[in-house]
Amino acid sequence: MPGAGKSTVGVILAKVLGLNFVDTDLAIQRRANATLQEILEDKGYQYLRSLEESVILDTDLSQSVISTGGSAVYSEAAMRRLGEAGPRVYLSADLPTLETRVAAAPLRGIASDSAQSFAGVYAERSPLYEQYADISIDATAGSADTVAALIVSALSK
C-alpha cells in the first residue's frame, strides 16, 4: 500500500544486500515524462496500472530489490515476473498508520478510482498482497532500518 515504506526500505535493503534498486514508480514517471499524479489526472488510473505492468515486464529485474507501486498486484503477469525475479515481500501496515503516512504526502498518485476511499483501496488490495506474498513483514515494527533487517532475517530462513 502507499505509505508502507516500499521505496525507503527498498533502498536500505539493496544497500545491505549489495543489490541494485529499482523503483517502478520512478521508472513509470521517466517513461511517461510526468508524475504519477499527472498521469492519473491526464489519463486515469487504468492507464497508470497498464503502464506499471509494462514497466515491470520490460525492466531488467536481475540482482535487484524492486519497489513497485501499490497497484502492481492487479497484474498477474507482473506478479508472476516479480516472483520469478525473487521472493515477493509484502510490507504490511494497519490502515490508521498508512492513512497518517499518506496524509503527510497527499499527492501520491494512487492508482485507483477517485471515488474509492483510501480505506476501500486498502480493503481491496490487502487480500491481493497476502495472496502474492512469499514473505510478509510488519512495516510498523520500527524504523526503516529495522524493517530492512527483518526482511534480511526472513530471507535467510
C-alpha positions in Angstrom: 0.0 0.0 0.0 1.1 3.6 -0.4 2.8 4.6 2.8 4.1 1.2 3.7 7.7 2.3 3.1 8.5 0.3 0.0 10.9 2.8 -1.5 12.6 3.8 1.8 13.0 0.2 3.0 13.9 -0.9 -0.5 16.9 1.4 -0.8 18.2 0.3 2.6 17.7 -3.4 1.7 19.5 -3.0 -1.6 22.5 -1.4 0.2 22.6 -4.1 2.8 22.4 -6.9 0.3 24.6 -5.3 -2.3 22.0 -5.3 -5.0 20.6 -2.8 -7.5 17.5 -0.8 -6.5 14.6 -0.5 -9.0 11.7 1.8 -8.1 9.0 1.2 -10.7 7.1 4.4 -9.7 10.2 6.4 -10.8 10.5 4.3 -14.0 6.9 5.0 -14.8 7.5 8.7 -14.4 10.6 8.6 -16.6 8.7 6.7 -19.3 5.7 9.0 -19.3 7.7 12.2 -18.6 5.1 13.0 -16.0 4.5 12.5 -12.3 2.2 9.7 -11.2 -0.4 12.3 -10.2 -0.2 14.0 -13.6 -0.7 10.6 -15.3 -3.7 9.9 -13.2 -5.2 13.3 -13.9 -4.5 13.2 -17.6 -5.1 9.5 -18.5 -6.7 7.8 -15.5 -5.9 5.0 -13.1 -6.4 2.2 -15.6 -3.7 3.7 -17.8 -1.4 4.1 -14.9 -1.9 0.4 -13.9 -1.2 -0.7 -17.5 1.9 1.5 -17.6 3.1 -0.1 -14.3 2.6 -3.6 -15.7 4.5 -2.7 -18.9 7.4 -1.2 -16.8 7.6 -4.4 -14.6 7.6 -6.7 -17.7 10.2 -4.6 -19.6 12.7 -3.8 -16.8 15.7 -5.8 -16.0 15.0 -7.1 -12.5 18.1 -9.3 -12.0 20.2 -8.8 -8.9 17.8 -6.1 -7.7 15.5 -5.1 -4.9 12.3 -3.9 -6.7 9.9 -1.4 -5.2 6.6 -1.5 -7.1 3.7 0.8 -7.0 0.9 -0.5 -4.8 -1.3 -1.4 -7.8 1.2 -4.0 -9.2 -0.9 -6.7 -7.6 -3.7 -6.1 -10.2 -1.5 -7.7 -12.9 -1.0 -11.4 -12.7 1.7 -11.1 -15.4 3.7 -8.5 -13.4 3.3 -10.5 -10.2 4.5 -13.7 -11.9 7.5 -11.8 -13.3 8.3 -10.4 -9.9 8.1 -13.9 -8.4 10.5 -15.2 -11.0 12.9 -12.5 -10.0 12.9 -13.4 -6.3 10.8 -13.6 -3.2 7.9 -11.0 -3.1 7.9 -9.2 0.2 4.7 -7.6 1.5 5.2 -4.7 3.8 2.0 -4.8 5.8 0.7 -2.0 8.0 -2.6 -1.2 9.6 -4.9 1.3 8.0 -4.5 4.1 10.5 -0.7 4.0 10.1 -1.0 4.1 6.4 -3.5 6.9 6.4 -1.3 9.0 8.7 1.8 8.4 6.4 -0.1 9.2 3.2 -1.7 12.3 4.7 1.8 13.7 5.1 2.3 13.5 1.3 -1.2 13.7 -0.2 -0.5 13.9 -3.9 1.0 10.4 -4.2 -0.7 9.2 -7.4 -2.6 6.3 -6.1 -3.8 4.2 -9.0 -7.5 3.7 -8.0 -10.9 5.1 -8.9 -11.1 8.6 -7.5 -14.5 7.7 -5.9 -12.8 5.0 -3.9 -11.7 5.9 -0.4 -8.2 5.0 0.9 -9.9 2.5 3.2 -11.6 1.0 0.2 -8.3 0.7 -1.6 -6.8 -0.9 1.5 -9.7 -3.4 1.8 -9.5 -4.3 -1.9 -5.7 -4.7 -2.1 -4.8 -6.3 1.2 -6.0 -9.8 0.2 -4.1 -9.5 -3.1 -0.9 -8.5 -1.3 -1.3 -11.5 1.0 -2.1 -13.8 -1.9 1.1 -12.9 -3.8 3.5 -12.5 -0.8 6.2 -15.0 -0.3 7.2 -13.1 2.9 5.1 -10.8 5.0 6.8 -8.2 7.2 5.2 -5.8 9.6 6.1 -2.4 8.2 5.3 -0.8 11.6 7.8 -2.9 13.5 10.3 0.0 13.8 12.4 2.3 11.7 13.1 1.6 8.0 16.4 0.1 9.1 14.6 -2.3 11.5 12.1 -3.3 8.8 15.0 -3.9 6.3 16.8 -6.1 8.9 13.6 -8.1 9.4 13.5 -8.8 5.7 17.1 -9.9 5.6 16.4 -12.2 8.5 13.3 -13.6 6.7 15.3 -14.1 3.5 18.0 -16.1 5.3 15.5 -18.7 6.7 
